[in-house]
Amino acid sequence: MAINPSFRMYEIDEETMLPVKVHTYVFDHKEENPQWKWHHELTEYYLMQDLSPSSFDNLSDRILYDEDLAIKYHNT
């Protein structure tokens, strides 16, 4: 399985300097006119409250026990 190149852009809170959003863009090189396309925002995609360590801990538990979510994570 080939994985398309991707990159992430981080939105940072100017006061706290903490990340508040993470946007992922992908490049599908198999398209006729390939270009970078927005794919998802991390908190929305994985139904996270925020980007705090506790939210990532919760996400890791959900991935461990939810096979569909684990597959989604693996394929992203």
Summary of the structure (lengths in Angstrom):
residues: 76
radius of gyration: 14.4
end to end distance: 12.1
largest distance: 42.9
contacts: 160
relative contact order: 0.15
helix: 34%
strand: 29%
